[in-house]
Amino acid sequence: RLAEQKAFEDQINSIEEQGKILDEQISMKKDLYDQQLVAKSVYLEVLRQREKLNEGMVTTAGQLEAAKESLVETRIKLAELDTEFDRQLSENRGKLSAELEELREVLRKHKDRVKRLVVRAPVRGVVQSLTVKSIGQVIRAGEAVATVVPLGQELVAEVQIRPDDIGHLAVGFEARVKVTTFDPVRYKPIEGRVRHISPTTFLTDKGEPYYKGIVALDQNHVGTGGSIHQLLPGMLVQAEIVTGTKSLMRYLLRPVYRSFSTSFSER
């Protein structure tokens, strides 16, 4: 539409230039006609040409106005189309945003479900016991799944003390711990110290009473040089607790475990 309008404007400019030339010719022909130097028909011819040029100007001017009106209508339609497009775009954006949020919520639920399928220990360690015994077993909220003994922390031995010996012992006494897994002739006992003695007794599987003691070990391995073996949770030990000038032999004790043992569960 703009090109059409420009063409009509150029055409009007051309007609105006032609009109100026014809007006000069009319003035010259009139002077000659008044002096009877040219025939009347010659003078009338240039007048006829000027009239025809005026008609062309009127026609072209009308076409120019029509082109301008058409351009205005086109712009109005374009504005209406832009408004409708923006409305549809906004509406579609709202629908897509709602659908996207729904999909995100579904994805979050699936991620949470997948996350709960895998039970992870909060620390690196060794599994000491499991409460889940079979595949597909249901776990209640807050129920412990397993007990994990962390690695890289202080190692202690849980010992059983006979009631007859409890009166001769106290926290802080030195102890020597032998790991029954390794040959006691080749590997020296591990030095340690009594850290805790229970205030009450417990019963063994045979119903025999005992006090529970905790012995902190000075090292987490037996042997020296190229023959070093790391201690692991669950190993059985025997302990001698030094009471002044003599030692009390302890019979087979509970498994070694690391202090601050951690259990984890699915919440």
KARAHU-V818018 format. One record per residue. N is the residue number from 1. RES is the residue in one letter. SS is DSSP state (hx for helix, st for strand, lp for the rest). PSI is psi as a letter, one per 30 degrees, with the letter a starting at -180 (none if undefined). Layout:
n,res,ss,psi
N,RES,SS,PSI
N,RES,SS,PSI
This chain:
n,res,ss,psi
1,R,lp,e
2,L,hx,e
3,A,hx,e
4,E,hx,e
5,Q,hx,e
6,K,hx,e
7,A,hx,e
8,F,hx,e
9,E,hx,e
10,D,hx,e
11,Q,hx,e
12,I,hx,e
13,N,hx,e
14,S,hx,e
15,I,hx,e
16,E,hx,e
17,E,hx,e
18,Q,hx,e
19,G,hx,e
20,K,hx,e
21,I,hx,e
22,L,hx,e
23,D,hx,e
24,E,hx,e
25,Q,hx,e
26,I,hx,e
27,S,hx,e
28,M,hx,e
29,K,hx,e
30,K,hx,e
31,D,hx,e
32,L,hx,e
33,Y,hx,e
34,D,hx,e
35,Q,lp,g
36,Q,lp,h
37,L,lp,f
38,V,lp,l
39,A,lp,l
40,K,hx,e
41,S,hx,e
42,V,hx,e
43,Y,hx,e
44,L,hx,f
45,E,hx,e
46,V,hx,e
47,L,hx,e
48,R,hx,e
49,Q,hx,e
50,R,hx,e
51,E,hx,e
52,K,hx,e
53,L,hx,e
54,N,hx,e
55,E,hx,e
56,G,hx,e
57,M,hx,e
58,V,hx,e
59,T,hx,e
60,T,hx,e
61,A,hx,e
62,G,hx,e
63,Q,hx,e
64,L,hx,e
65,E,hx,e
66,A,hx,e
67,A,hx,e
68,K,hx,e
69,E,hx,e
70,S,hx,e
71,L,hx,e
72,V,hx,e
73,E,hx,e
74,T,hx,e
75,R,hx,e
76,I,hx,e
77,K,hx,e
78,L,hx,e
79,A,hx,e
80,E,hx,e
81,L,hx,e
82,D,hx,e
83,T,hx,e
84,E,hx,e
85,F,hx,e
86,D,hx,e
87,R,hx,e
88,Q,hx,e
89,L,hx,e
90,S,hx,e
91,E,hx,e
92,N,hx,e
93,R,hx,e
94,G,hx,e
95,K,hx,e
96,L,hx,e
97,S,hx,e
98,A,hx,e
99,E,hx,e
100,L,hx,e
101,E,hx,e
102,E,hx,e
103,L,hx,e
104,R,hx,e
105,E,hx,e
106,V,hx,e
107,L,hx,e
108,R,hx,e
109,K,hx,e
110,H,hx,e
111,K,hx,e
112,D,hx,e
113,R,hx,e
114,V,hx,e
115,K,hx,e
116,R,hx,f
117,L,hx,f
118,V,lp,k
119,V,lp,k
120,R,lp,k
121,A,lp,k
122,P,lp,f
123,V,lp,l
124,R,lp,k
125,G,st,a
126,V,st,k
127,V,st,k
128,Q,st,e
129,S,st,l
130,L,st,k
131,T,lp,f
132,V,lp,k
133,K,lp,f
134,S,lp,l
135,I,lp,k
136,G,lp,g
137,Q,lp,k
138,V,lp,k
139,I,lp,k
140,R,lp,l
141,A,lp,k
142,G,lp,f
143,E,lp,k
144,A,st,k
145,V,st,e
146,A,st,l
147,T,st,k
148,V,st,k
149,V,st,j
150,P,st,k
151,L,lp,l
152,G,lp,g
153,Q,lp,l
154,E,lp,k
155,L,st,k
156,V,st,l
157,A,st,k
158,E,st,k
159,V,st,l
160,Q,st,k
161,I,st,k
162,R,lp,k
163,P,lp,e
164,D,lp,f
165,D,lp,f
166,I,hx,f
167,G,hx,f
168,H,hx,g
169,L,lp,l
170,A,lp,l
171,V,lp,k
172,G,lp,f
173,F,lp,k
174,E,st,l
175,A,st,l
176,R,st,k
177,V,st,k
178,K,st,k
179,V,st,j
180,T,lp,f
181,T,lp,f
182,F,lp,l
183,D,lp,j
184,P,lp,f
185,V,lp,e
186,R,lp,e
187,Y,lp,k
188,K,lp,l
189,P,lp,l
190,I,st,k
191,E,st,k
192,G,st,a
193,R,st,k
194,V,st,k
195,R,st,e
196,H,st,k
197,I,st,k
198,S,st,k
199,P,st,f
200,T,st,l
201,T,st,l
202,F,st,l
203,L,st,k
204,T,lp,l
205,D,lp,f
206,K,lp,g
207,G,lp,g
208,E,lp,k
209,P,st,l
210,Y,st,l
211,Y,st,k
212,K,st,k
213,G,st,l
214,I,st,k
215,V,st,j
216,A,st,k
217,L,st,k
218,D,lp,f
219,Q,lp,l
220,N,lp,g
221,H,st,l
222,V,st,l
223,G,lp,l
224,T,lp,l
225,G,lp,b
226,G,lp,g
227,S,lp,i
228,I,lp,k
229,H,st,k
230,Q,st,k
231,L,lp,k
232,L,lp,l
233,P,lp,k
234,G,lp,f
235,M,lp,k
236,L,lp,k
237,V,st,l
238,Q,st,k
239,A,st,k
240,E,st,k
241,I,st,k
242,V,st,k
243,T,st,i
244,G,lp,c
245,T,lp,f
246,K,st,l
247,S,st,k
248,L,st,k
249,M,st,k
250,R,lp,k
251,Y,lp,a
252,L,lp,k
253,L,lp,l
254,R,lp,l
255,P,lp,l
256,V,st,k
257,Y,st,l
258,R,st,k
259,S,lp,l
260,F,lp,h
261,S,lp,k
262,T,st,k
263,S,st,l
264,F,st,l
265,S,st,l
266,E,lp,k
267,R,lp,none
